[in-house]
């Protein structure tokens, strides 16, 4: 029987590791919903450009459009930039050129297009102005910023970041009071945006050595569980510098508990707990401006499935090249959008001394795997495990090793994590489930069954666990009625799952109820028509009901789905001649 069913560990180790990178407390989702209109608006503006007039420009335009569609932003940026420089008054072309250049992380190209745009373009498009304002702050040309940060026609995202850049430019000129008022004004009356700006205000107060005011602002945010990662870290450093190490440790511990893992927070917590005297971090205008773009961009990333937030990460990194949290999230966005090669370059730029270096190792290993560099990914994964990494990274590496079919190493890593958790009296069902799939794959069924039962005890309503345990019992002819009950329960929780519907159909097959088996297996094949195991099961059921031509047709389809799995191909070819082995089992098992 085909055992190629994809039984994922249901782990989100990369997401867990990156959750803290986003710097967002509990209101991150609410912010992303508010900013979603900015993302939609940006895509809509880029959807219908005016076609250029001349032949060369039209050719470049078409090449750029094709490059955008094929996920080649560098080529798109070069071609759009050529057209934009020839037609500096076309708002749509200029915005597309700046957008594509930033998406390709080519800030210099984006800047050259933005500089060439005429006043009509700048008055209608926020992204070129944001690019120019960021460059002005990075260059110390604070006087140039106010003319670029008009917000009358901007949506909430651009109003927030443009207002923030204006505030930090005022700070750079030494006008701290007006800068703080500008920050608060940029948030408007929205309470969620006010919390974001209060975090920025606290960082600005620390930067201006207004420590008492900063402590008051940070205390308010602490009470509302509204600290961003940057503010929480700065708060802790400020407290520790005043001899309040216990309070500092509590601030960081609460952040980790409420928001999730953050490399920078974890690093600062460990250093303060070890008695290290950390300097108070006082931001420059460029560093503050970078965070003002990065934090809301991370909120966009929480709801985005593409690399759009990379546009804003690119600007943030121009302002602060040491903002490694942005680099890590940029790499994640690149990898998820199919640009794993660019993600690898981005991750390799994170230095060993950065708190994000360890996180980057896990991301890098996955990116290498997704580009087909499995040997390098495996080597990096094993080297990382040899250094006894922290828990979340170990989970991420173990999940990668599972994907690479390095099952023994993955099993060992998961066991180390589970043992550590058990020593602390905690248990994560996903880890037992992941280890169970490995034990099963390695032929250690008794250990696998124990893991699945533990996972079920920890999470009785997990469709994955219920289906996998039920299916494993039924497939082995064990506890058939109990297994069927678990599968039915799983299907009630996830009625549109092809895999679970297949499990129920296969259960009826094992019980000898072939008509019911055909019914459910046909449903499963409609839901998942290209999953070889389901199609194979349907062929078996057709054969047992006398529908042998249809059975062979299904098995022929399986052969096209198996591709290079020679062992399974031989089994199917043999089955096409003689039919399936007798599969029915006793209900008494």
N, C-alpha and C positions, 0 to 999 in steps of 0.2 A: 504493500500500500504506500502511496506517495506520502511522505512526511515533510512536505515543503510549505505547509501552512505557516504564514508569518505570524508568530506568536511573540509580539513585542513585550518588552519588560515594562511597558507603560511608565517608563521613567522620563522625567523632563530635567535631567541633570544640567544640561546647558542652560535651560531657562532659569533653573534655580540659581545657578552660579551668576547669571547675568542680571537677576532681579535687582540685586543691590546696585549694579552699575547704573541702572536707570535713575537712581537717586529719588525715586518717587515714593512718598508715603501712601496711605490708604486711598487718597483721593486721585491717584494716578489715572484710574479708569474714567472718572468724571472729567478730568482734564482732557484726556484723549478724545472723549466724546465732543467736548467743546471745540477742540482743534480739528476734528474730523472734517468740518466744513472747509477749513483752510486747505486740507489735503485734496478734497474733492474739487475745490475751486482751482487749485494749482493744475490739476489734471485737465479740468475743463478748459482752462485758458490755453493749455498746450495742445488741445485736441484739434483746433480748426485754424491753423495759420493761413495767412494769405500766401498764395503761390507766387514766387519771384517771377520777374518778367523775362530776363535774359536767359539764353540757352544754358550758359555755364552755371548761372545761379540756380536755375531750375534743376539742372543735373545734380548739383551739390545738395539741393533741398531734398530730392528724391532719395539720394544715397543716405542722407542723414535720417530721413524717415525710416528707411529700411534698417539702418543700424540701430535705431531706437527699438524697433520691433524685434530685432534679433539679439537684444540685450548687449549691445556694444556701445556703451555711452562715450567711450573715447573717440571712436570714429564719428559718432553722431555729433559730438561736441566740435570736432575739427571742421566738419562740413557745415554745421549750423553757424559756427563762428565766421567762416568765410562769407556766408551769405549775409550775416548780420553786419559785418564790417563794411559790406558793399551797400547795404540798405539800412543805415543807422536809425531810420525813423520808423521801422516796422516793429511794433511792440511785441507781437507774437513771436517773430523770428528771434529777436534779441532775448526774450525771456527763455525761449527754448535753448538757445545757445548757452546762456548762463546756467540754466538748470542742468543741461547735459554735462557741461564742464565740471560743475560741482559734484554731480553724481559720479563722474570719473575721477574725482579727487584731484582735479587740475584747477586749483584756485587761480593761478596766474592767468590761465586762459579765460576763466570766468571774469576776472578783473579787467582784462583787456577789452572784452565785449562790453562790459558795464560802462567802462570809461568812454567807449565810442558811442554809446547810446545818446540820442538827443533828449532835450528836455521833455518832449511829448511822451517819450517812452518812460522816462523816469517818473513822470507824474502819474502814469497809469499802472506801473508795475513795481511791486514792492521788492521782489527778489534782487534785481540789479542794485537798487538803493541799499538793501541790506548788505550786499557784497561790498559796495563802496564804503559804507559806514564802518564795517568791520576792518577793512584795510586801513582806513584813516586812524582808527583807534590803535591798531597794531603798529602803525607807523608813528604814533604820537601826535598826529595832526588832529587834535581834538576840536579845533575851530571849524573844521570842515563837516563835522557830524550833524549838527542841528538842521542844516539845509537838506539832509538826506533822510531824516527820520519823521517826516510828516505822516500822520496816522489817520487823516480824515477819511480816506477811502480804503483803509486796510481792514481786513477781518480780524478776529480776536487773536490769532496766532501772531500775525505780523505787527498788530498794535502792541502786543506784549513785548516782543523782542526788539522792535524799533524803539519803543519807549525806554526799554532797559539799556540799549546802547547809548541813547542820548544821555541817560542818567550817568552811566559810567564815563562818558566823555566829559561831563561836567565835573565828575569826581577827579578825573585826570588833570583838569585845570585847577583843582583846589577848591572848587565851589561845592563843598560837601552838603550844605543845607539845601540849596536848589536841587542837587542831585538826588537827595533822599525824597524830596517832594515829587520829583519827576518819576521816580520809581513807583511810588504809591499811586500817582495819577494814571500810570500806564495800565494798572490793573482794573481801573474802573470800580464798579460796585459789586462785581462778581466775587462772592466769598472765597471760592476756590482759587481764583487768580490772586486774590488778596493774600492768601496764605503763601503762595509762591513768591509774591513780592516781599512779604515780610521776611522770608528766608533770605532773599537778596538784600533786603535792608539790613538785616543783622550782619551779614557778611561785609556790607559796606561800612557799618558802624565799627566792626573790628578792624577793617582796613584803615579807618580813620583814627584808630586808637580811642574810640569812644566806647570803652569797655563796659562801663556801667549801663549805658543805654543798650548795648548789645546784649548784656545779660538779661535785662528786662524783656527785650523782644524775644530772645531765645527761650526764656522761661515761659512766656506765653505760648509759644509754639510747642514747647515740650509738654505743657499741660493739655494741649489739644491733639497730641500725637501727630503733629504736622511738620516735623523736621525733615528736610531733605538730607541726603547723605553728606553733602558738603557742609551744610549748616551743623549737622550733628557732630561731625568730626571737628570742626572749628570750635564748637561749643565745648566739647570735651577737652580740647587742648587749652582753651582759655581757663576752664575750671581747674584743670590740673596745675596750671601755672600759678594759680592762687592757693594751692595747697588743698584743693577739694577733689582729691583723686577718687574717693568713693563715689561722689556725685558724678564725676566724669565717666567712671566705669558703668554706672547705672544708666546714664544717657545712651551709651553705646550698646549696652546689653539689651535695653528696651527696643532700640532701633532694630537690632538683629532679630529679636523675637517678633516684633510687630510687622516689619517690612520684609525681612529676608536677608540672606547672606549678601554682604558687600565686602569685597577684598580690602578696600580702604578702611572701612569701619573695623573689620576684624584685625587688621594690622595695627591700627591705632590703639584698640582695646588691649591687645597683647602687650604692646610696648608700655602703655601706662601701667598695666597690671604688674609688669616686670620692674617697675620703678624708674623707667627711663624718663629723663627730663626732656619733654618735647617743646620746641618753640611754638609760640602762637603763630598761626598762619594768617598773615595780613596780605590780602590780595592786591595786585596791581589793577589798574583800570582794564587792561587787556584780559587778565585772568577773570575778573568779575564779569566782563562782557561775554567771555567764552561760556561761563556757566549759565548766563542768562539765556543763551541760545540753546545750550546743551540740554538743560532740564526740561523745557517744554518739548524739545525734539524727542526726548526719550519718552514723553507721554504719547506723542504721535506713534512712536515705534511700538508701544504696547498694543495698538490696534491695527498696525500695518503688517501686511504679509509680503511687502516688497521692499525695495531699497530706497524708497523716497526719503526717509529720515536722514539718509547719508548726505543729502544735499546740505542739511543744517549742521551735521557733524563736521563736514568739510570746512564750513565757515568757522565753527568753534575751534577746530584744530589750527586754523590760520591764526586765530587770536592767541591760543595757548597750545603749542605743540606738545606740552607735557600733560595734557588732559587725557590720560590713558583710558579713563572710563569711556570717553567718547570713541577712542580708537577701538576699544573692545566691542562696543555696541555697533559701530560702523562695520567691523569685520563680521559680526553676526548677521547684520542686514545683508551684506554682500553674499555671504555663504548661503543664506536662505533663498536669495533671489537667483542662485545659480552661478554666481561669480566667485567661485571658491578660490580660483587663482589669485584674484585681487584680495580676497580675505586673507590668504596665506601671507602675502606681502605686508598687509596691514598688521597682522599679528606679530610678524617677525620684527616689526619696528618698535614693539613694546620692550623696553630694556629689562634686564634681569633684576635691577633694583626696584622696579615698580611693584606695588602691591598687586597689580593686575597681571603680573607675569605668570603666576601660577595658573590663574584662570585662562590666560591666553594659551597655555600649553594644551589644555584640554580642547579648546576651540581649534587650535592648530591641528591636533591629531585628527579630529573629525573632518576638518576641511581637506586634509591630505587624503583621507579615506574617500571623500566625495569626489575628488579629482582622479581617483584610481591609483593613487600612490600608496597602496596598502602596505607594502614592506616598510616604507618610511614611517607610516602611521603606526604600525605595530612596534617598530623600534622605539619611537618616541613614547608610546604608551607604556612599554615595559620599563624604559628608563625612568619614567615618571613614577611608576609604582615602586621601583627600587628605592626611591627617595622618601617613601612613606608620606604621601601627600595628605592634606586635610580631607575630611570625610566626603564633602560634596564633590571634590575633584576625583576622589577615588571611585565614587559612584559613576561619574561621567566616563572615566577611563574603563571601568568594568563594563559599562554598556557598550562602549566602542569595541572592546575586545570580543563581546558577544557578537556584534555585527561582523567582526573580522573572523569569526568562528575559531578564535583562540579560547576554546571553552574552558580548559583547565585553568588557565590564568584568570579568566573572568570569574570562574567559580571561587577561586581562592580570594580574589579581591572582594567579591560580595560577602563571603564568609567573614572576612576581617571586619567589614563594616557592620554586619549583623552582630558579631560577637561584641564589638564596642558598644553598640546600641543596647544589647541585652545587659551588659555590665552596668549600664546607667538606668536600666528598668524601662526602656522605651522600645517600641517596635514599629516598623514601617512595612505595611503589607506589600508595597511594591517591591521591596528588596527580597522578601521571601518568594514572591511570585517570580521575580527575575531568576533567583537561584533555583527555583523549582524547574523552570524551563531548561536551565542548563543541566541540572541533574538528570532530567528526563532525556535530553539530547545525548548525554553521556552514558545512558543505559542504567543510571542509578534510580530505578523506579521507586523503591521504598523511601529513599531520601526525598525524591521529588514529591511523592504523595504527602509526606510529612510537611514539606514546605507549603504545598498548596492548601492543606488543611489549616496551617497556621495563618496563611494569608486570608483565608475565608473567615477564620475566627476574628481577625483584626478588622476586616471589611466585609461583612456578610452580604452586602449589596453590590459588590463589584461584578458586573457582567463578564469581565475578562476572566476572573478567577472561577466563577461559577461555571462558565462554559468550558474552560480549559480542564478543570477537574472532572466535570461530568463527561466531557468528550474522552478524556484519558481513560476513565473507568470503562465507558462503553466500548471504546476501541479495543481494550484488552479483555473484554468479556467479563468485567468485574462489576459487582454492585449495579447491575443494569437498571433496575427500577430507581435506585437512588440517583444514579447518573442522569437518567432521563428527567427526573424531577429538577435537578440542578440546571440542566439545559433549558427546560421550560421556563424556569425562573429567570434565567439569563435573557431568554428571548422576550419575556414580558417587560424586562427593563430596557431592552434594545431591539424593538421589533423589526427594524429595517436592516439588521446585520446579516449579510450573506453568510459569514462564517458560522454564526450561531444557528441560523436556519439550516445550514449544512449539517451541523452537529446533530440537530434533532432528526433530520432525515436519515443520517447514518445510524443513529440509535435505533430507529425503526427497522433499518436494514439488518442490524445485528440481532434484533429480536425476531426476525423472519417475517415482519409485516411489510412486504415489498411494495404493495400498492401505496401505503402511507409514506414509505420511503421515497417513491417516485414523486409524490405530491410535494413534499418539502424540498427535495433536491432540485426539482424543476424551479421552485421559487428561489432557491439559493443561487441557481445558475443564472436566473434573470437578474438578480442583484449583483452578482460577481461573475460575469460571463467569462472572464479571462483568468480565473484562479484554477490552476491545474487540478488541485485536489478535489474541488467541488465537481468539476466536469468529469473527472475519473469516477467519483462516487455515483454520479448520475448514470454513467455508462454501466456500472455494476448493477444498479437497480433496474435499468432497462433490460439487461440480460436476464436477470432473475424473473422478470415478468414476461419473458418470451419475446421481447422487442429487440431482437439481436442485430438487425440492421442499424437501428437507431443507436444501439450500444456501441457498435463499431464506429459509427460516425462520431460519437462523443470521444472515443479513445483516439481517433485520428486527430481530432482537435487537440487533445492532450499532448500528442507528439509535437505539435507546432508550438505549444506553450512551454514545453520542457527544455527546448533549445539544446544545451550541451550536456544535460544530465544523462550520461550514457547508461548508467545502472537502471534508472527509472524507465528510460526509453526501452531497454530490453524487456523489462517487466510488462510494459504496456503491449509491446509487440507479441509477446507470448500470450498475453491475455486475449488479444484479438483472434488468436487461433483456437484457444481452448476455453475461453471464458474465465471469469473470476473463480477463485477458490471458494468453497462453501464458507460462508461468513456467519451464519446464524449461530447464536449462542443461547445457552439456557438462562432463563430468568432467575434461576435459583442461585446464581453466582453472587 
